[in-house]
Amino acid sequence: MTLSILTPMNRFYEGEIKSITLQTLDGIVQILPRYAPYVTGLADGIATIVSANGEQRQAKIDGGFAEVVDNKVAILTDEAEWV
């Protein structure tokens, strides 16, 4: 599964991942490979990313939207930074 995190200023992250856990407006959601098509608003919070090699990183996300389609996750946010 691929992940792209985009801000108005740059492409914050792009790469292969095993999973991502996001704080949505409806609660916490973990997205795994072959997830059903999905679009959601994001709350300000921490995204936990598990890369393809198993490394876990956390990023602070300032709201936005997430879209999951065809094993690709795209996050559009105002700002993102590593915790």
PDB file with one MODEL, atoms N, CA, C and O in Angstrom:
MODEL        1
ATOM      1  N   MET A   1       0.858  -1.157   0.000  1.00  0.00           N
ATOM      2  CA  MET A   1       0.000   0.000   0.000  1.00  0.00           C
ATOM      3  C   MET A   1       0.912   1.229   0.000  1.00  0.00           C
ATOM      4  O   MET A   1       1.952   1.230   0.657  1.00  0.00           O
ATOM      5  N   THR A   2       0.527   2.265  -0.729  1.00  0.00           N
ATOM      6  CA  THR A   2       1.329   3.487  -0.768  1.00  0.00           C
ATOM      7  C   THR A   2       0.627   4.615  -0.015  1.00  0.00           C
ATOM      8  O   THR A   2      -0.601   4.677   0.046  1.00  0.00           O
ATOM      9  N   LEU A   3       1.436   5.501   0.553  1.00  0.00           N
ATOM     10  CA  LEU A   3       0.934   6.644   1.300  1.00  0.00           C
ATOM     11  C   LEU A   3       1.566   7.911   0.762  1.00  0.00           C
ATOM     12  O   LEU A   3       2.775   7.969   0.539  1.00  0.00           O
ATOM     13  N   SER A   4       0.733   8.935   0.554  1.00  0.00           N
ATOM     14  CA  SER A   4       1.213  10.278   0.223  1.00  0.00           C
ATOM     15  C   SER A   4       0.577  11.246   1.211  1.00  0.00           C
ATOM     16  O   SER A   4      -0.641  11.257   1.384  1.00  0.00           O
ATOM     17  N   ILE A   5       1.415  12.062   1.860  1.00  0.00           N
ATOM     18  CA  ILE A   5       0.924  13.124   2.725  1.00  0.00           C
ATOM     19  C   ILE A   5       1.360  14.430   2.090  1.00  0.00           C
ATOM     20  O   ILE A   5       2.553  14.705   1.958  1.00  0.00           O
ATOM     21  N   LEU A   6       0.379  15.231   1.698  1.00  0.00           N
ATOM     22  CA  LEU A   6       0.647  16.477   0.991  1.00  0.00           C
ATOM     23  C   LEU A   6       0.170  17.666   1.800  1.00  0.00           C
ATOM     24  O   LEU A   6      -0.923  17.648   2.367  1.00  0.00           O
ATOM     25  N   THR A   7       1.007  18.714   1.850  1.00  0.00           N
ATOM     26  CA  THR A   7       0.636  19.988   2.467  1.00  0.00           C
ATOM     27  C   THR A   7       0.697  21.047   1.367  1.00  0.00           C
ATOM     28  O   THR A   7       1.211  20.770   0.284  1.00  0.00           O
ATOM     29  N   PRO A   8       0.186  22.248   1.619  1.00  0.00           N
ATOM     30  CA  PRO A   8       0.295  23.297   0.599  1.00  0.00           C
ATOM     31  C   PRO A   8       1.748  23.649   0.262  1.00  0.00           C
ATOM     32  O   PRO A   8       2.030  24.153  -0.825  1.00  0.00           O
ATOM     33  N   MET A   9       2.662  23.383   1.191  1.00  0.00           N
ATOM     34  CA  MET A   9       4.058  23.758   0.991  1.00  0.00           C
ATOM     35  C   MET A   9       4.922  22.655   0.376  1.00  0.00           C
ATOM     36  O   MET A   9       5.885  22.954  -0.331  1.00  0.00           O
ATOM     37  N   ASN A  10       4.590  21.376   0.635  1.00  0.00           N
ATOM     38  CA  ASN A  10       5.461  20.307   0.138  1.00  0.00           C
ATOM     39  C   ASN A  10       4.787  18.941   0.191  1.00  0.00           C
ATOM     40  O   ASN A  10       3.673  18.782   0.690  1.00  0.00           O
ATOM     41  N   ARG A  11       5.503  17.978  -0.339  1.00  0.00           N
ATOM     42  CA  ARG A  11       5.118  16.570  -0.220  1.00  0.00           C
ATOM     43  C   ARG A  11       5.836  16.068   1.031  1.00  0.00           C
ATOM     44  O   ARG A  11       7.031  15.774   0.999  1.00  0.00           O
ATOM     45  N   PHE A  12       5.089  15.973   2.135  1.00  0.00           N
ATOM     46  CA  PHE A  12       5.681  15.644   3.429  1.00  0.00           C
ATOM     47  C   PHE A  12       6.183  14.202   3.474  1.00  0.00           C
ATOM     48  O   PHE A  12       7.262  13.942   4.004  1.00  0.00           O
ATOM     49  N   TYR A  13       5.416  13.268   2.926  1.00  0.00           N
ATOM     50  CA  TYR A  13       5.807  11.857   2.970  1.00  0.00           C
ATOM     51  C   TYR A  13       5.256  11.159   1.739  1.00  0.00           C
ATOM     52  O   TYR A  13       4.148  11.444   1.285  1.00  0.00           O
ATOM     53  N   GLU A  14       6.052  10.235   1.209  1.00  0.00           N
ATOM     54  CA  GLU A  14       5.565   9.356   0.150  1.00  0.00           C
ATOM     55  C   GLU A  14       6.342   8.054   0.244  1.00  0.00           C
ATOM     56  O   GLU A  14       7.572   8.056   0.276  1.00  0.00           O
ATOM     57  N   GLY A  15       5.612   6.937   0.289  1.00  0.00           N
ATOM     58  CA  GLY A  15       6.294   5.657   0.364  1.00  0.00           C
ATOM     59  C   GLY A  15       5.341   4.503   0.599  1.00  0.00           C
ATOM     60  O   GLY A  15       4.132   4.678   0.745  1.00  0.00           O
ATOM     61  N   GLU A  16       5.931   3.313   0.629  1.00  0.00           N
ATOM     62  CA  GLU A  16       5.188   2.081   0.886  1.00  0.00           C
ATOM     63  C   GLU A  16       5.000   1.907   2.390  1.00  0.00           C
ATOM     64  O   GLU A  16       5.926   2.129   3.171  1.00  0.00           O
ATOM     65  N   ILE A  17       3.794   1.509   2.786  1.00  0.00           N
ATOM     66  CA  ILE A  17       3.498   1.303   4.209  1.00  0.00           C
ATOM     67  C   ILE A  17       2.750  -0.003   4.418  1.00  0.00           C
ATOM     68  O   ILE A  17       2.162  -0.561   3.491  1.00  0.00           O
ATOM     69  N   LYS A  18       2.785  -0.482   5.668  1.00  0.00           N
ATOM     70  CA  LYS A  18       1.976  -1.638   6.078  1.00  0.00           C
ATOM     71  C   LYS A  18       0.636  -1.185   6.628  1.00  0.00           C
ATOM     72  O   LYS A  18      -0.384  -1.848   6.433  1.00  0.00           O
ATOM     73  N   SER A  19       0.645  -0.023   7.334  1.00  0.00           N
ATOM     74  CA  SER A  19      -0.606   0.481   7.911  1.00  0.00           C
ATOM     75  C   SER A  19      -0.429   1.937   8.309  1.00  0.00           C
ATOM     76  O   SER A  19       0.689   2.442   8.415  1.00  0.00           O
ATOM     77  N   ILE A  20      -1.565   2.599   8.526  1.00  0.00           N
ATOM     78  CA  ILE A  20      -1.572   3.949   9.084  1.00  0.00           C
ATOM     79  C   ILE A  20      -2.797   4.070   9.983  1.00  0.00           C
ATOM     80  O   ILE A  20      -3.887   3.615   9.638  1.00  0.00           O
ATOM     81  N   THR A  21      -2.597   4.687  11.134  1.00  0.00           N
ATOM     82  CA  THR A  21      -3.680   4.947  12.070  1.00  0.00           C
ATOM     83  C   THR A  21      -3.893   6.450  12.117  1.00  0.00           C
ATOM     84  O   THR A  21      -2.958   7.215  12.354  1.00  0.00           O
ATOM     85  N   LEU A  22      -5.141   6.868  11.889  1.00  0.00           N
ATOM     86  CA  LEU A  22      -5.480   8.284  11.775  1.00  0.00           C
ATOM     87  C   LEU A  22      -6.571   8.666  12.766  1.00  0.00           C
ATOM     88  O   LEU A  22      -7.405   7.843  13.143  1.00  0.00           O
ATOM     89  N   GLN A  23      -6.548   9.930  13.181  1.00  0.00           N
ATOM     90  CA  GLN A  23      -7.620  10.473  14.002  1.00  0.00           C
ATOM     91  C   GLN A  23      -8.569  11.212  13.065  1.00  0.00           C
ATOM     92  O   GLN A  23      -8.261  12.303  12.585  1.00  0.00           O
ATOM     93  N   THR A  24      -9.726  10.606  12.811  1.00  0.00           N
ATOM     94  CA  THR A  24     -10.714  11.199  11.921  1.00  0.00           C
ATOM     95  C   THR A  24     -11.727  11.987  12.747  1.00  0.00           C
ATOM     96  O   THR A  24     -11.683  11.977  13.977  1.00  0.00           O
ATOM     97  N   LEU A  25     -12.620  12.656  12.068  1.00  0.00           N
ATOM     98  CA  LEU A  25     -13.672  13.398  12.763  1.00  0.00           C
ATOM     99  C   LEU A  25     -14.641  12.462  13.479  1.00  0.00           C
ATOM    100  O   LEU A  25     -15.362  12.886  14.383  1.00  0.00           O
ATOM    101  N   ASP A  26     -14.660  11.182  13.075  1.00  0.00           N
ATOM    102  CA  ASP A  26     -15.558  10.195  13.683  1.00  0.00           C
ATOM    103  C   ASP A  26     -14.857   9.270  14.669  1.00  0.00           C
ATOM    104  O   ASP A  26     -15.504   8.399  15.252  1.00  0.00           O
ATOM    105  N   GLY A  27     -13.546   9.436  14.871  1.00  0.00           N
ATOM    106  CA  GLY A  27     -12.801   8.574  15.780  1.00  0.00           C
ATOM    107  C   GLY A  27     -11.524   8.074  15.128  1.00  0.00           C
ATOM    108  O   GLY A  27     -11.142   8.534  14.053  1.00  0.00           O
ATOM    109  N   ILE A  28     -10.874   7.136  15.783  1.00  0.00           N
ATOM    110  CA  ILE A  28      -9.606   6.595  15.302  1.00  0.00           C
ATOM    111  C   ILE A  28      -9.863   5.470  14.309  1.00  0.00           C
ATOM    112  O   ILE A  28     -10.691   4.592  14.550  1.00  0.00           O
ATOM    113  N   VAL A  29      -9.133   5.505  13.175  1.00  0.00           N
ATOM    114  CA  VAL A  29      -9.273   4.505  12.123  1.00  0.00           C
ATOM    115  C   VAL A  29      -7.890   3.977  11.754  1.00  0.00           C
ATOM    116  O   VAL A  29      -6.956   4.756  11.563  1.00  0.00           O
ATOM    117  N   GLN A  30      -7.756   2.652  11.653  1.00  0.00           N
ATOM    118  CA  GLN A  30      -6.521   2.054  11.159  1.00  0.00           C
ATOM    119  C   GLN A  30      -6.772   1.535   9.755  1.00  0.00           C
ATOM    120  O   GLN A  30      -7.710   0.770   9.527  1.00  0.00           O
ATOM    121  N   ILE A  31      -5.933   1.952   8.815  1.00  0.00           N
ATOM    122  CA  ILE A  31      -6.079   1.552   7.424  1.00  0.00           C
ATOM    123  C   ILE A  31      -4.996   0.532   7.108  1.00  0.00           C
ATOM    124  O   ILE A  31      -3.807   0.772   7.318  1.00  0.00           O
ATOM    125  N   LEU A  32      -5.438  -0.613   6.599  1.00  0.00           N
ATOM    126  CA  LEU A  32      -4.555  -1.728   6.249  1.00  0.00           C
ATOM    127  C   LEU A  32      -4.627  -1.973   4.743  1.00  0.00           C
ATOM    128  O   LEU A  32      -5.522  -1.449   4.081  1.00  0.00           O
ATOM    129  N   PRO A  33      -3.699  -2.762   4.187  1.00  0.00           N
ATOM    130  CA  PRO A  33      -3.757  -3.061   2.749  1.00  0.00           C
ATOM    131  C   PRO A  33      -5.118  -3.626   2.334  1.00  0.00           C
ATOM    132  O   PRO A  33      -5.773  -4.337   3.096  1.00  0.00           O
ATOM    133  N   ARG A  34      -5.525  -3.289   1.109  1.00  0.00           N
ATOM    134  CA  ARG A  34      -6.780  -3.717   0.496  1.00  0.00           C
ATOM    135  C   ARG A  34      -8.005  -3.176   1.250  1.00  0.00           C
ATOM    136  O   ARG A  34      -9.066  -3.800   1.252  1.00  0.00           O
ATOM    137  N   TYR A  35      -7.845  -2.023   1.883  1.00  0.00           N
ATOM    138  CA  TYR A  35      -8.949  -1.355   2.581  1.00  0.00           C
ATOM    139  C   TYR A  35      -9.992  -0.922   1.554  1.00  0.00           C
ATOM    140  O   TYR A  35      -9.640  -0.571   0.427  1.00  0.00           O
ATOM    141  N   ALA A  36     -11.244  -0.941   1.923  1.00  0.00           N
ATOM    142  CA  ALA A  36     -12.328  -0.517   1.030  1.00  0.00           C
ATOM    143  C   ALA A  36     -12.162   0.963   0.680  1.00  0.00           C
ATOM    144  O   ALA A  36     -11.591   1.715   1.470  1.00  0.00           O
ATOM    145  N   PRO A  37     -12.646   1.397  -0.481  1.00  0.00           N
ATOM    146  CA  PRO A  37     -12.593   2.829  -0.817  1.00  0.00           C
ATOM    147  C   PRO A  37     -13.231   3.648   0.311  1.00  0.00           C
ATOM    148  O   PRO A  37     -14.279   3.289   0.847  1.00  0.00           O
ATOM    149  N   TYR A  38     -12.568   4.755   0.653  1.00  0.00           N
ATOM    150  CA  TYR A  38     -12.944   5.481   1.861  1.00  0.00           C
ATOM    151  C   TYR A  38     -12.468   6.925   1.756  1.00  0.00           C
ATOM    152  O   TYR A  38     -11.349   7.182   1.313  1.00  0.00           O
ATOM    153  N   VAL A  39     -13.309   7.859   2.159  1.00  0.00           N
ATOM    154  CA  VAL A  39     -12.937   9.278   2.245  1.00  0.00           C
ATOM    155  C   VAL A  39     -13.412   9.768   3.607  1.00  0.00           C
ATOM    156  O   VAL A  39     -14.534   9.475   4.021  1.00  0.00           O
ATOM    157  N   THR A  40     -12.546  10.522   4.309  1.00  0.00           N
ATOM    158  CA  THR A  40     -12.914  11.009   5.634  1.00  0.00           C
ATOM    159  C   THR A  40     -12.232  12.338   5.926  1.00  0.00           C
ATOM    160  O   THR A  40     -11.167  12.636   5.385  1.00  0.00           O
ATOM    161  N   GLY A  41     -12.854  13.125   6.784  1.00  0.00           N
ATOM    162  CA  GLY A  41     -12.220  14.325   7.306  1.00  0.00           C
ATOM    163  C   GLY A  41     -11.316  13.938   8.457  1.00  0.00           C
ATOM    164  O   GLY A  41     -11.615  13.006   9.204  1.00  0.00           O
ATOM    165  N   LEU A  42     -10.207  14.652   8.603  1.00  0.00           N
ATOM    166  CA  LEU A  42      -9.254  14.356   9.669  1.00  0.00           C
ATOM    167  C   LEU A  42      -9.321  15.408  10.756  1.00  0.00           C
ATOM    168  O   LEU A  42      -9.457  16.600  10.480  1.00  0.00           O
ATOM    169  N   ALA A  43      -9.225  14.957  11.990  1.00  0.00           N
ATOM    170  CA  ALA A  43      -9.107  15.855  13.133  1.00  0.00           C
ATOM    171  C   ALA A  43      -7.625  16.158  13.342  1.00  0.00           C
ATOM    172  O   ALA A  43      -6.768  15.406  12.878  1.00  0.00           O
ATOM    173  N   ASP A  44      -7.321  17.238  14.027  1.00  0.00           N
ATOM    174  CA  ASP A  44      -5.937  17.494  14.417  1.00  0.00           C
ATOM    175  C   ASP A  44      -5.501  16.345  15.323  1.00  0.00           C
ATOM    176  O   ASP A  44      -6.226  15.973  16.245  1.00  0.00           O
ATOM    177  N   GLY A  45      -4.336  15.791  15.070  1.00  0.00           N
ATOM    178  CA  GLY A  45      -3.876  14.699  15.914  1.00  0.00           C
ATOM    179  C   GLY A  45      -2.650  14.012  15.360  1.00  0.00           C
ATOM    180  O   GLY A  45      -1.955  14.544  14.494  1.00  0.00           O
ATOM    181  N   ILE A  46      -2.399  12.834  15.867  1.00  0.00           N
ATOM    182  CA  ILE A  46      -1.211  12.062  15.523  1.00  0.00           C
ATOM    183  C   ILE A  46      -1.577  10.945  14.554  1.00  0.00           C
ATOM    184  O   ILE A  46      -2.541  10.211  14.769  1.00  0.00           O
ATOM    185  N   ALA A  47      -0.790  10.829  13.479  1.00  0.00           N
ATOM    186  CA  ALA A  47      -0.911   9.701  12.547  1.00  0.00           C
ATOM    187  C   ALA A  47       0.254   8.761  12.828  1.00  0.00           C
ATOM    188  O   ALA A  47       1.409   9.187  12.850  1.00  0.00           O
ATOM    189  N   THR A  48      -0.044   7.491  13.041  1.00  0.00           N
ATOM    190  CA  THR A  48       0.993   6.496  13.264  1.00  0.00           C
ATOM    191  C   THR A  48       1.176   5.704  11.978  1.00  0.00           C
ATOM    192  O   THR A  48       0.252   5.043  11.505  1.00  0.00           O
ATOM    193  N   ILE A  49       2.375   5.778  11.422  1.00  0.00           N
ATOM    194  CA  ILE A  49       2.689   5.150  10.139  1.00  0.00           C
ATOM    195  C   ILE A  49       3.632   3.982  10.384  1.00  0.00           C
ATOM    196  O   ILE A  49       4.666   4.144  11.032  1.00  0.00           O
ATOM    197  N   VAL A  50       3.281   2.801   9.868  1.00  0.00           N
ATOM    198  CA  VAL A  50       4.170   1.646   9.907  1.00  0.00           C
ATOM    199  C   VAL A  50       4.646   1.424   8.478  1.00  0.00           C
ATOM    200  O   VAL A  50       3.865   1.048   7.603  1.00  0.00           O
ATOM    201  N   SER A  51       5.937   1.661   8.249  1.00  0.00           N
ATOM    202  CA  SER A  51       6.495   1.559   6.893  1.00  0.00           C
ATOM    203  C   SER A  51       6.574   0.098   6.453  1.00  0.00           C
ATOM    204  O   SER A  51       6.354  -0.816   7.249  1.00  0.00           O
ATOM    205  N   ALA A  52       6.889  -0.105   5.188  1.00  0.00           N
ATOM    206  CA  ALA A  52       6.960  -1.454   4.623  1.00  0.00           C
ATOM    207  C   ALA A  52       8.003  -2.316   5.337  1.00  0.00           C
ATOM    208  O   ALA A  52       7.865  -3.538   5.389  1.00  0.00           O
ATOM    209  N   ASN A  53       9.047  -1.683   5.888  1.00  0.00           N
ATOM    210  CA  ASN A  53      10.079  -2.457   6.603  1.00  0.00           C
ATOM    211  C   ASN A  53       9.760  -2.612   8.086  1.00  0.00           C
ATOM    212  O   ASN A  53      10.578  -3.149   8.833  1.00  0.00           O
ATOM    213  N   GLY A  54       8.589  -2.154   8.531  1.00  0.00           N
ATOM    214  CA  GLY A  54       8.151  -2.337   9.912  1.00  0.00           C
ATOM    215  C   GLY A  54       8.499  -1.196  10.845  1.00  0.00           C
ATOM    216  O   GLY A  54       8.131  -1.235  12.019  1.00  0.00           O
ATOM    217  N   GLU A  55       9.203  -0.173  10.357  1.00  0.00           N
ATOM    218  CA  GLU A  55       9.543   0.981  11.187  1.00  0.00           C
ATOM    219  C   GLU A  55       8.288   1.801  11.470  1.00  0.00           C
ATOM    220  O   GLU A  55       7.506   2.085  10.563  1.00  0.00           O
ATOM    221  N   GLN A  56       8.102   2.177  12.723  1.00  0.00           N
ATOM    222  CA  GLN A  56       6.933   2.967  13.117  1.00  0.00           C
ATOM    223  C   GLN A  56       7.352   4.408  13.363  1.00  0.00           C
ATOM    224  O   GLN A  56       8.316   4.666  14.084  1.00  0.00           O
ATOM    225  N   ARG A  57       6.621   5.353  12.760  1.00  0.00           N
ATOM    226  CA  ARG A  57       6.864   6.782  12.953  1.00  0.00           C
ATOM    227  C   ARG A  57       5.530   7.460  13.222  1.00  0.00           C
ATOM    228  O   ARG A  57       4.473   6.960  12.838  1.00  0.00           O
ATOM    229  N   GLN A  58       5.597   8.611  13.891  1.00  0.00           N
ATOM    230  CA  GLN A  58       4.396   9.375  14.169  1.00  0.00           C
ATOM    231  C   GLN A  58       4.548  10.781  13.609  1.00  0.00           C
ATOM    232  O   GLN A  58       5.609  11.399  13.693  1.00  0.00           O
ATOM    233  N   ALA A  59       3.461  11.262  13.039  1.00  0.00           N
ATOM    234  CA  ALA A  59       3.431  12.611  12.487  1.00  0.00           C
ATOM    235  C   ALA A  59       2.225  13.352  13.048  1.00  0.00           C
ATOM    236  O   ALA A  59       1.141  12.786  13.186  1.00  0.00           O
ATOM    237  N   LYS A  60       2.430  14.615  13.365  1.00  0.00           N
ATOM    238  CA  LYS A  60       1.331  15.465  13.805  1.00  0.00           C
ATOM    239  C   LYS A  60       0.663  16.015  12.546  1.00  0.00           C
ATOM    240  O   LYS A  60       1.313  16.628  11.699  1.00  0.00           O
ATOM    241  N   ILE A  61      -0.646  15.786  12.439  1.00  0.00           N
ATOM    242  CA  ILE A  61      -1.433  16.210  11.283  1.00  0.00           C
ATOM    243  C   ILE A  61      -2.413  17.289  11.740  1.00  0.00           C
ATOM    244  O   ILE A  61      -3.114  17.115  12.737  1.00  0.00           O
ATOM    245  N   ASP A  62      -2.459  18.398  11.013  1.00  0.00           N
ATOM    246  CA  ASP A  62      -3.376  19.491  11.352  1.00  0.00           C
ATOM    247  C   ASP A  62      -4.609  19.447  10.450  1.00  0.00           C
ATOM    248  O   ASP A  62      -4.736  20.220   9.500  1.00  0.00           O
ATOM    249  N   GLY A  63      -5.508  18.524  10.774  1.00  0.00           N
ATOM    250  CA  GLY A  63      -6.765  18.417  10.034  1.00  0.00           C
ATOM    251  C   GLY A  63      -6.558  18.021   8.581  1.00  0.00           C
ATOM    252  O   GLY A  63      -5.468  17.607   8.185  1.00  0.00           O
ATOM    253  N   GLY A  64      -7.618  18.154   7.794  1.00  0.00           N
ATOM    254  CA  GLY A  64      -7.543  17.828   6.377  1.00  0.00           C
ATOM    255  C   GLY A  64      -8.474  16.701   5.995  1.00  0.00           C
ATOM    256  O   GLY A  64      -9.518  16.487   6.611  1.00  0.00           O
ATOM    257  N   PHE A  65      -8.062  15.976   4.945  1.00  0.00           N
ATOM    258  CA  PHE A  65      -8.856  14.879   4.411  1.00  0.00           C
ATOM    259  C   PHE A  65      -7.962  13.697   4.092  1.00  0.00           C
ATOM    260  O   PHE A  65      -6.775  13.863   3.808  1.00  0.00           O
ATOM    261  N   ALA A  66      -8.538  12.496   4.138  1.00  0.00           N
ATOM    262  CA  ALA A  66      -7.833  11.286   3.713  1.00  0.00           C
ATOM    263  C   ALA A  66      -8.719  10.547   2.720  1.00  0.00           C
ATOM    264  O   ALA A  66      -9.938  10.478   2.878  1.00  0.00           O
ATOM    265  N   GLU A  67      -8.078   9.996   1.694  1.00  0.00           N
ATOM    266  CA  GLU A  67      -8.784   9.206   0.689  1.00  0.00           C
ATOM    267  C   GLU A  67      -8.034   7.893   0.499  1.00  0.00           C
ATOM    268  O   GLU A  67      -6.808   7.877   0.379  1.00  0.00           O
ATOM    269  N   VAL A  68      -8.784   6.790   0.473  1.00  0.00           N
ATOM    270  CA  VAL A  68      -8.208   5.471   0.224  1.00  0.00           C
ATOM    271  C   VAL A  68      -8.864   4.918  -1.031  1.00  0.00           C
ATOM    272  O   VAL A  68     -10.083   4.755  -1.077  1.00  0.00           O
ATOM    273  N   VAL A  69      -8.058   4.627  -2.051  1.00  0.00           N
ATOM    274  CA  VAL A  69      -8.554   4.066  -3.309  1.00  0.00           C
ATOM    275  C   VAL A  69      -7.469   3.174  -3.900  1.00  0.00           C
ATOM    276  O   VAL A  69      -6.310   3.581  -3.991  1.00  0.00           O
ATOM    277  N   ASP A  70      -7.833   1.977  -4.297  1.00  0.00           N
ATOM    278  CA  ASP A  70      -6.902   1.062  -4.991  1.00  0.00           C
ATOM    279  C   ASP A  70      -5.572   0.900  -4.264  1.00  0.00           C
ATOM    280  O   ASP A  70      -4.510   1.006  -4.877  1.00  0.00           O
ATOM    281  N   ASN A  71      -5.628   0.642  -2.961  1.00  0.00           N
ATOM    282  CA  ASN A  71      -4.435   0.383  -2.156  1.00  0.00           C
ATOM    283  C   ASN A  71      -3.498   1.598  -2.068  1.00  0.00           C
ATOM    284  O   ASN A  71      -2.295   1.451  -1.850  1.00  0.00           O
ATOM    285  N   LYS A  72      -4.068   2.797  -2.240  1.00  0.00           N
ATOM    286  CA  LYS A  72      -3.313   4.041  -2.110  1.00  0.00           C
ATOM    287  C   LYS A  72      -4.032   4.938  -1.105  1.00  0.00           C
ATOM    288  O   LYS A  72      -5.251   5.095  -1.156  1.00  0.00           O
ATOM    289  N   VAL A  73      -3.258   5.522  -0.191  1.00  0.00           N
ATOM    290  CA  VAL A  73      -3.795   6.448   0.794  1.00  0.00           C
ATOM    291  C   VAL A  73      -3.222   7.826   0.482  1.00  0.00           C
ATOM    292  O   VAL A  73      -2.005   7.992   0.400  1.00  0.00           O
ATOM    293  N   ALA A  74      -4.091   8.807   0.309  1.00  0.00           N
ATOM    294  CA  ALA A  74      -3.671  10.189   0.086  1.00  0.00           C
ATOM    295  C   ALA A  74      -4.225  11.042   1.210  1.00  0.00           C
ATOM    296  O   ALA A  74      -5.421  11.007   1.499  1.00  0.00           O
ATOM    297  N   ILE A  75      -3.349  11.807   1.842  1.00  0.00           N
ATOM    298  CA  ILE A  75      -3.751  12.715   2.914  1.00  0.00           C
ATOM    299  C   ILE A  75      -3.415  14.129   2.473  1.00  0.00           C
ATOM    300  O   ILE A  75      -2.282  14.424   2.095  1.00  0.00           O
ATOM    301  N   LEU A  76      -4.416  14.996   2.527  1.00  0.00           N
ATOM    302  CA  LEU A  76      -4.233  16.420   2.259  1.00  0.00           C
ATOM    303  C   LEU A  76      -4.445  17.140   3.575  1.00  0.00           C
ATOM    304  O   LEU A  76      -5.508  17.024   4.184  1.00  0.00           O
ATOM    305  N   THR A  77      -3.438  17.887   4.019  1.00  0.00           N
ATOM    306  CA  THR A  77      -3.494  18.543   5.311  1.00  0.00           C
ATOM    307  C   THR A  77      -2.846  19.928   5.234  1.00  0.00           C
ATOM    308  O   THR A  77      -2.014  20.184   4.364  1.00  0.00           O
ATOM    309  N   ASP A  78      -3.235  20.812   6.147  1.00  0.00           N
ATOM    310  CA  ASP A  78      -2.647  22.146   6.168  1.00  0.00           C
ATOM    311  C   ASP A  78      -1.179  22.101   6.592  1.00  0.00           C
ATOM    312  O   ASP A  78      -0.354  22.860   6.082  1.00  0.00           O
ATOM    313  N   GLU A  79      -0.860  21.201   7.534  1.00  0.00           N
ATOM    314  CA  GLU A  79       0.510  21.113   8.030  1.00  0.00           C
ATOM    315  C   GLU A  79       0.773  19.737   8.599  1.00  0.00           C
ATOM    316  O   GLU A  79      -0.119  19.120   9.182  1.00  0.00           O
ATOM    317  N   ALA A  80       2.002  19.249   8.432  1.00  0.00           N
ATOM    318  CA  ALA A  80       2.417  17.961   8.996  1.00  0.00           C
ATOM    319  C   ALA A  80       3.854  18.088   9.475  1.00  0.00           C
ATOM    320  O   ALA A  80       4.673  18.752   8.839  1.00  0.00           O
ATOM    321  N   GLU A  81       4.157  17.448  10.599  1.00  0.00           N
ATOM    322  CA  GLU A  81       5.529  17.432  11.112  1.00  0.00           C
ATOM    323  C   GLU A  81       5.753  16.153  11.906  1.00  0.00           C
ATOM    324  O   GLU A  81       4.820  15.604  12.493  1.00  0.00           O
ATOM    325  N   TRP A  82       7.002  15.682  11.920  1.00  0.00           N
ATOM    326  CA  TRP A  82       7.327  14.476  12.670  1.00  0.00           C
ATOM    327  C   TRP A  82       7.306  14.780  14.158  1.00  0.00           C
ATOM    328  O   TRP A  82       7.733  15.849  14.593  1.00  0.00           O
ATOM    329  N   VAL A  83       6.803  13.824  14.932  1.00  0.00           N
ATOM    330  CA  VAL A  83       6.742  13.976  16.386  1.00  0.00           C
ATOM    331  C   VAL A  83       8.082  13.556  16.961  1.00  0.00           C
ATOM    332  O   VAL A  83       8.273  13.598  18.176  1.00  0.00           O
TER     333      VAL A  83
ENDMDL
END
